[in-house]
Amino acid sequence: MKISLNHKIQQQKPERNWRDQNASVRDTARKAFAGKEVLVMGLGRFGGGVDVAKFAASAGATVTVTDLAPADKLYDSIGQLEGVTNVQFHLGSHDPADFIQADIIVANPAVAFDNEYLTLAHRHNKIITSQIGIFFQLCPATIIGITGANGKSTTAALTAHLLEHARHETRNTRYGSVWLSGNIGNKPLLMTLEQIQPDGLVVLELSSFQLEQLAQIRKAPKVALLTNLTPNHLDRYGTFDEYCAAKENVFKYQNLSDRTPAVSIFNAEDEIGDEWFKKYKSDANRKCTLFSTRDISPKIRESFQLPGQANLENLAAAMAVTRYFSIDEDAIRTVLPAFRALPHRLELVAQKNKMAWYNDSKATTPQGAIVALEAFEQPKIIIAGGYDKKISFDELGKKIANEAKAVILLGQTAEKIAAAIRNISPMESRVRIHIVGSLRQAVEKANRLAMPGDVVLLSPACASYDMFDNYEQRGRTFARLVREIIS
């Protein structure tokens, strides 16, 4: 089976599914990979490349992992492959010979479609696929896909929590075990396939990059939900419209020929979500649903521990999914209090002298930081800045100017964010702007500025790649520095 990732180079009809419904996942994988040379392009820092390498090696392939990053930047991922036979590493650069020699190339979602090495592989008629593509073709269970600009990680985790715990609470037999995966540190996709049964539910957080990969094989989740859409990844897409087009694949390729309808869930309080609801609601064999915070009863709100309006939207989204699987409000109210904020998402990391320190490192867009600021009524000191994804900071500048007590900026975008704040009339803004050279200096400055009753909030509004490997490393570093400096 040949799967094209690069529609700009090679348009082709999707070929037959890898999955043989009469064979086990192991048997099907062996037929596809045994004896083949598999090139994993992009080991990555979130486990995707590790998962692919283990899966292909266990199916009998000889695996080469190639990544532009050197070994010392991929230490954790390399360590996870220690002891796995038939795996070798070509790190620090890509070798064109690897792409000509391989039988199958599995590309990381971050690899752009017009990448020169994938173009070379196409010219040599190589099989090009992706971790998410393989999973969708082999997974026997119902897949629930959660995507959006903000809130998708929390919504996915909350959906899985409600489905799993309410199932036990109510002895719901409509579905079996619940699996959660995505960019949230949960189980890898491919290496858990053999444990997933047809009656199970798989809740996936899906990025725009993954949805583009799925579009190449015309696949989408049976149940698809959009949290919201605001500009993101414009360094890759160029325009907001192109970014939205990538996200829309989650609905565009839902299977409408199954016996049961596809389920498409939209945010009534999001302009694009409401627009897409109107666009898709007339499709035959598609069930379209809107969710809204207005649907959350007071008793449910009382049971919910997470702060802010945005988290109420996440809850409303998760509840829209659970209704489809016959979970009632009594069960939700019973199991909801046990849910806690995910790491790096408005995560309380320290409290001292009536000052609270929150790690919101996952806020990699201006809108994400705006949401974080809106979550608290106390005086706020925000730490922001990082890698430049070419997104406007105008709205964030206005929000910081009007709502923050002080802002501490660092990274590539520090001056851009400062300029956006200064563009607000001096009469409208009383925020103090500080630019520092490191996260340690930011925490030290915040500690000097903070007073009892203040909230200190790391909510960068930017990706981390100018100073850190990923948002998780940034968040862990922040938490460590806070505990060290305020102790």
Secondary structure, 3 states (H helix, E strand, C coil): CCCCCCCCCCCCCCCCCCCCCCCCHHHHHHHHHCCCEEEEECCCCCCHHHHHHHHHHHCCCEEEEEECCCHHHCHHHHHHCCCCCCEEEEECCCCHHHHHHCCEEEECCCCCCCCHHHHHHHHCCCEEECHHHHHHHHCCCEEEEEECCCCHHHHHHHHHHHHHHHHHHHCCCCCCCEEEECCCCCCCCHHHHHHCCCCCEEEEECCHHHHHHHHCCCCCCCEEEECCCCCCCHHHHCCHHHHHHHHHHHHHCCCCCCCCCEEEEEECCCHHHHHHHHHHCCCCCEEEEEECHHHCCHHHHHHCCCCCHHHHHHHHHHHHHHHHCCCCHHHHHHHHHHCCCCCCCCEEEEEECCEEEEECCCCCCHHHHHHHHHCCCCCEEEEECCECCCCCCHHHHHHHHHHCCEEEECCCCHHHHHHHHHCCCCCCCCCEEEECCCHHHHHHHHHHHCCCCCEEEECCCCECCCCCCCHHHHHHHHHHHHHHHHC
